[in-house]
Amino acid sequence: MSRIDPRYEVVSPRTQEELQALLEEQWPDRRVPAHEFHQLIQMNTLDMSILKSHLGCNRAWYNTHELAEWLWKRSNYHDDDQ
């Protein structure tokens, strides 16, 4: 079992708005550099292709609202809302 790095805190947003607020803590200008986001969550080529097909190709950045919406709709949390 892997251990969580003590520098990080486990968070569990309950709404898409809470998820967006968490993203805005990391990126207060509401612009998330695409390459930084891909590296941060360790996206593989397939994951990046899926993201690009939904949010557009050749993006240098994403805004926190669209990213929160995309992540939320693909999460188990969103399934609970249904």
LUMTORBA-499770 format. One record per residue (C-alpha): residue in three letters; x, y, z. Coordinates in nm, 3 decimals, always signed. Each point is the difference from the previous one (the first is absolute). Last residue first. Layout:
<sites>
+-----+---------+---------+---------+
!  aa !       X !       Y !       Z !
+-----+---------+---------+---------+
! ala !       X !       Y !       Z !
...
+-----+---------+---------+---------+
</sites>
This chain:
<sites>
+-----+---------+---------+---------+
!  aa !       X !       Y !       Z !
+-----+---------+---------+---------+
! gln !  -2.794 !  +1.125 !  -1.064 !
! asp !  +0.202 !  +0.194 !  +0.258 !
! asp !  +0.180 !  -0.318 !  +0.111 !
! asp !  +0.132 !  -0.047 !  -0.354 !
! his !  +0.147 !  +0.351 !  +0.018 !
! tyr !  +0.199 !  -0.101 !  +0.308 !
! asn !  +0.133 !  -0.307 !  -0.180 !
! ser !  +0.176 !  +0.236 !  -0.237 !
! arg !  -0.021 !  +0.062 !  -0.373 !
! lys !  -0.250 !  +0.284 !  +0.019 !
! trp !  +0.204 !  +0.161 !  +0.277 !
! leu !  +0.325 !  -0.002 !  -0.196 !
! trp !  -0.153 !  +0.166 !  -0.307 !
! glu !  -0.191 !  +0.257 !  +0.207 !
! ala !  +0.306 !  +0.082 !  +0.210 !
! leu !  +0.208 !  +0.040 !  -0.317 !
! glu !  -0.260 !  +0.222 !  -0.164 !
! his !  -0.022 !  +0.224 !  +0.307 !
! thr !  +0.374 !  +0.009 !  +0.071 !
! asn !  +0.088 !  +0.133 !  -0.344 !
! tyr !  +0.220 !  -0.214 !  -0.220 !
! trp !  +0.342 !  +0.090 !  -0.143 !
! ala !  +0.223 !  -0.036 !  -0.306 !
! arg !  -0.274 !  -0.178 !  -0.191 !
! asn !  +0.101 !  -0.180 !  -0.318 !
! cys !  -0.313 !  -0.212 !  -0.012 !
! gly !  -0.335 !  +0.081 !  +0.155 !
! leu !  -0.175 !  -0.057 !  +0.332 !
! his !  -0.176 !  -0.332 !  -0.064 !
! ser !  +0.227 !  -0.161 !  -0.260 !
! lys !  +0.303 !  +0.151 !  +0.176 !
! leu !  -0.091 !  -0.168 !  +0.329 !
! ile !  -0.050 !  -0.337 !  -0.171 !
! ser !  +0.329 !  +0.033 !  -0.188 !
! met !  +0.182 !  +0.100 !  +0.320 !
! asp !  -0.135 !  -0.307 !  +0.180 !
! leu !  +0.110 !  -0.224 !  -0.289 !
! thr !  +0.351 !  +0.146 !  -0.004 !
! asn !  +0.047 !  -0.046 !  +0.375 !
! met !  -0.093 !  +0.263 !  +0.254 !
! gln !  +0.222 !  +0.026 !  +0.306 !
! ile !  -0.238 !  +0.217 !  +0.203 !
! leu !  +0.255 !  +0.277 !  +0.035 !
! gln !  +0.162 !  -0.064 !  -0.338 !
! his !  -0.320 !  +0.054 !  -0.200 !
! phe !  -0.089 !  +0.301 !  +0.217 !
! glu !  +0.341 !  +0.161 !  -0.057 !
! his !  -0.018 !  -0.063 !  -0.376 !
! ala !  -0.346 !  +0.159 !  -0.019 !
! pro !  +0.087 !  +0.311 !  +0.201 !
! val !  -0.298 !  +0.063 !  +0.229 !
! arg !  -0.143 !  +0.351 !  -0.023 !
! arg !  -0.232 !  +0.102 !  +0.284 !
! asp !  +0.239 !  +0.279 !  +0.110 !
! pro !  +0.003 !  -0.166 !  +0.343 !
! trp !  +0.148 !  -0.327 !  -0.136 !
! gln !  +0.056 !  -0.238 !  +0.294 !
! glu !  -0.270 !  +0.154 !  +0.219 !
! glu !  -0.209 !  +0.040 !  -0.315 !
! leu !  +0.009 !  -0.376 !  -0.057 !
! leu !  -0.135 !  -0.053 !  +0.350 !
! ala !  -0.276 !  +0.255 !  -0.064 !
! gln !  -0.093 !  -0.186 !  -0.320 !
! leu !  -0.029 !  -0.324 !  +0.195 !
! glu !  -0.221 !  +0.174 !  +0.256 !
! glu !  -0.219 !  +0.130 !  -0.284 !
! gln !  -0.027 !  -0.348 !  -0.150 !
! thr !  -0.139 !  -0.116 !  +0.330 !
! arg !  +0.099 !  -0.217 !  +0.296 !
! pro !  +0.377 !  +0.045 !  -0.027 !
! ser !  +0.203 !  -0.268 !  +0.176 !
! val !  +0.346 !  +0.115 !  +0.095 !
! val !  +0.306 !  -0.198 !  +0.102 !
! glu !  +0.274 !  +0.233 !  +0.118 !
! tyr !  +0.348 !  -0.002 !  -0.143 !
! arg !  +0.339 !  +0.071 !  +0.154 !
! pro !  -0.030 !  -0.322 !  +0.201 !
! asp !  +0.041 !  -0.204 !  -0.321 !
! ile !  -0.273 !  -0.261 !  +0.003 !
! arg !  +0.126 !  -0.349 !  +0.062 !
! ser !  -0.010 !  -0.282 !  -0.251 !
! met !  -0.142 !  -0.337 !  +0.097 !
+-----+---------+---------+---------+
</sites>
